[in-house]
Amino acid sequence: MRRSRDGKRTSLFARPLTGGDLVSFNFYRLRSGESSSRPCEMRAEKVIAFVLGYVPDPPKT
């Protein structure tokens, strides 16, 4: 994940540990207070499924 210097855009690029497919999108924070997500060269449904199914790894101790 990468955030722009002004904090208005967050970019995510993810690839499964098993290789193969990937997910990439930009998330924008608009002046109106709303937000917008833009997939990068893929269907929006694929990005939505990834985000809704994401489970972070537990912290390492």
Steps between C-alpha positions, in 0.01 A plus 500: 500500500623848415358838601553823305684784671182706532313200649221520244582177314583153628617239250487127563672227302458144629596158370403170665782307666421214263589728204296562190225757525522851647283787621582868452296812570514862612287638781438877492383732779305782335468860622128444552586246771391210280731229373544321169668175402640443150617154396814482282430306181258252659132467584379688808329180625841332530635783716186504717519122556867532601437786746196333658683166535829641628618362833834639625764267637516498881787707646827314535623459857 
